[in-house]
Amino acid sequence: MRQIQFNGQKTSIIGMGTWRIGESDEKKDSEIDTIRYGLDHGINVIDTAEMYGEGASEKLVGEATKYYDRTKYQLISKFYPYHATPELIKNSLHNSLKRLQTDYLDVYLLHWRGDTPLEETISGLEEVKKAGYIKEWGVSNFDIDDLKELISLPNGDNCKVNQNLYNIESRGVEYNVLPWQKEHNISFMGYSPFGSDKNSYLHPKQIIKELADQKNITVFQLLLAWAIRNNNVLSIPKTSSVEHLKSNLKAVDVSFTNDELELLDRFYPAPIHAVPLDTI
């Protein structure tokens, strides 16, 4: 498994996303098997959130991981922006830890920016970090101006992670977010490399199918391989079945020639100026 430096650790270049997992009793056993398969085959990051199924995803992850050595993988969860005051952060975190059957999170993220002043949120995160309930904290769906404001505040420069939408059609972070985060030692997580929900937010052009056929891989493998092509992004595709996970694992070994990347750039050009970031 290829690894990158993420959150100060050697980390698998893909993680396991859990949006809409844990919401069906019929799929429960399969979803647990999938998470365990990933952990058994070199993936050491699981991303979840209290929002996902209102805790159902976290509960399933807790069930799947309860017999695993907690020190061998990173567990990341996120809290609602309307739970972003110090007291509500403690409450959300307590509930998430209980569902996840763990004593701590490796990273705790503000899911997106809300009305609570960032100073209050930072204060609350620093409190639970000092208490040992989280190792690090970060944010999600923050654009460059949000990030700059964040680190200008007391303890704001303790932010270790930002998570944004990133796929071949949503490349806005490449213009300034990715280079800025690299400069400030803030790790980047890219969610929905497939556009989520069977490409409902991403519309692959014919060139994607043609190039995938030429490389004897699937469209999904090409999309994931593209997202991690530069070894600077931790991508977290949804993990819904062992079959899909096996496909994701094979994508890690896919490489591109310069000509192939230039061809894809012609159809999906990189941003040449700042653009509003896409979200799902």
N, C-alpha and C positions, 0 to 999 in steps of 0.2 A: 504494500500500500504506500503510495506516495505520501509524503508528509510535508507540512509547512510549519513555519513558526507562527503560532496563534496564541494570543493571551500569554505570551512568555513560555510556551511549551511546544514541544514537537507534537503535532496534531495531524490526524488524517486529513487529506485535502477535501474530502467530502464528509459531511455529517448526516445525521438522520433527522429529517423534518417530520413533525407529527401533527400538522394541521388536519383536522377532521378525522383523526384516528382516535379510537376509543369510544366512538359514538354509536356503535352497533354491536349488540350481543353476539350476533351471528358471525361477525368478523373478529371477535376478540382473540380467540386462540391463534388465528392466522397472524394477526398484528403483533401479538406477543412473540410468536415464533420468528417473525421478521426482524424485530428489534434484537432479539438474541442472536440471530444469524449475523447481523451486522457487527455486533460486539465480538462475535467469535471469528470474524473475518477482517479484523483490522480497523474498523470504524470506531473511533473513540470520542465522538461528540454527539450528543442528543440535544435537540432544540425543541422546546415546548413553550407553553404559555397558559396562564390561568384562563385566558379567553377561549382557548380551544376546547369546545364542548363544555364550557363553564366548568373546567376542572377534569373532564372525562379523559382528556389526553394525558394529563399528568398522572392520573390514577392508573391508567394502563401502563405508562412508562414505569411507574413504581412497581407494578406487578411483574413486569418483564425483567427488571434489573435487580430485584431484591436478593438474588443469590450471587450477584457479581461483585468482584472486588471494586469497591467504590473509588479507589485511588487510580484505577486503570482507565477511567473515562471521564470526560467533562460533561456536566449536566448544566444546561442553560435554560432558564425560564424567564418569562416576561410578565409584568404587571400592568394593569389598565392605567391610563393617564388619570382617571378619576379616583385612583387609589394611590396617588403620588405624594401625599403628605407623609411626614414621618410616622404618625400613628397608623395610618392605613397601610403603609408599606410593611410595617411589622405584622399587621394582621394578614395581609395577602401572602407574605412570605411564610408565615406560620402555617397557613392552610396549604400552600404549595408543597412545603416540606413534608407535611403529613401525608398528602396524596402521593408524593414521590417516594415516600418511605426512606428518606435520607435526612441526615443531620445538617447538611449544608448544600449550597449551590456553588458551582465554580464561577458562574457569572449570572447576575440578575440584571435584566434590562427593562428600562421604561419603554413600553411597547410603541407608543408614539407620543408626541408632545400634546399636552392638554392645557388647561387653564391654571394649574398649580405652578407658582413661580419655581423656576429651576433651582433656586437657592434652597427652597424647602425640600425638594426631591433629593438633591445632593446630600443635604444634611441627614435625611432619613436613611439614605443608602450608606453613608459613612457610619452611621450608628450601628446598623445591622452587620456591617463589615467588621467593625471593631469588636462586636459581640461574637464574631466567629460563625455567623449564620450564612455568610457569603464570603467567597474569596476575593471576588472583584465585581465591579458593576459597569454597566454601559447603557447604551441607548439603542433605539431602533427607529428607522424612518426619519432620521435627522439629515437635513440638507446642510450645505456648507455654512450658511449663516447661523443656523442653530448650533452647529458644532463650535464655531468660533465664540459665540456667546457663552456656551457651556464652559469652555476651558478658561474663560476670562473670570469666572466666578470662584469664590473660595472653594478649594478642593475639587474644582471642576476638571482640573488636569489629571485627576485620578481615574477618569473614564478610560476604560481599556478596550471597549468594543463598540462598534456601530454596525447595525444590520440594516441593509436596504435591499429592495428588489434589484436583481441583476440577472439579465439574460441577453441574448443576442439582439433583441429588439429594444431592450431598456438599458441603454449604455450611458445614461446621463452621469453616473458617478465617476466615469472615467475622466471627465474633463477636469474636475477640481477636488471632488471628495476623496477619491483613492490616493492621489498624490499628497493631499493635505494630511490624510490619516497616516500615511507612511512617514511623513515628516515628523508627526507628533506621536508616533509609536502607538497608534490606536488600530487594533486589528479590525479587519473587515469581514463581515459575513454577508453572503449573497443569497437571498431566498428566491424560490420559484424559478429555477433555471429553465423549466419547461413552460413557464407562463401559467402554471397552476391549472388544475381541473381540466386535464386533457387539452391543453393549449387554448383554453377559452380567453386568455389574456395575451396570447401570443399567436401570431398567424404565420407559420412557416411558409416561406416562398418556395417555389419549385426548386431553386438552387439547393436548398437544404436537403430535399429528397434525392436529388441527383448526386450530390456529393456524398451523402450517406451511402447510397448504392455503390458508388465507386470505391468507397473505403470498406464496403461489406459490413457496415454497422447500421444500427437503427437511427431514425431521426432523433430519438430521445438521447441516445448515446452521443450523437454528434453535438447536440445542444449542451449537454453536460460537459463534454470534453472541451468545448469552446469556452465555457464559463471558467474553467480551471486551467486554461492553456498557459497562463503566465505565472502560475505558482504563487499568486499573491492574493488569492481569494479562497476563503472557506465556503464552499457551496453546500447548501442543505436542501437537496431534493426531498420531496415527500416520500416517506417510507411506508408503503401500503401492503406490499406482498413480497415474499421471498423471491419470486420470479423477477419482479421489478428491481429489487435490490441487487440481485445477481447481475442484471443488465447495467445498473449504475456502477457496480464494481469493475466491470469490464471497460466502462468508459474512462476510467482512471488511466488506463494504459494507452488510450488513443492519442496520437500526436498529429500535428498538422505541418505541412510544408509552408514555407513563406508564400508560395503562389496560392495555396489554398486559403490562407488567411487573407491575402489581398483580394481574392475573389469574393470572399464573404464580406469584406469591408465595403466592397462596391455596392452590394445589395443591402447591407446593414451598416451604414457609415458611422464611424466614431464621432462623437460631438466635437464641433470646432469652436463652440462657445458654451457658456453656462446655460443649462435648460432646467425647467422644473422637473424634479425627480418623479418618476412613476411610482405608484404604490398599488397594492392589491388589498 
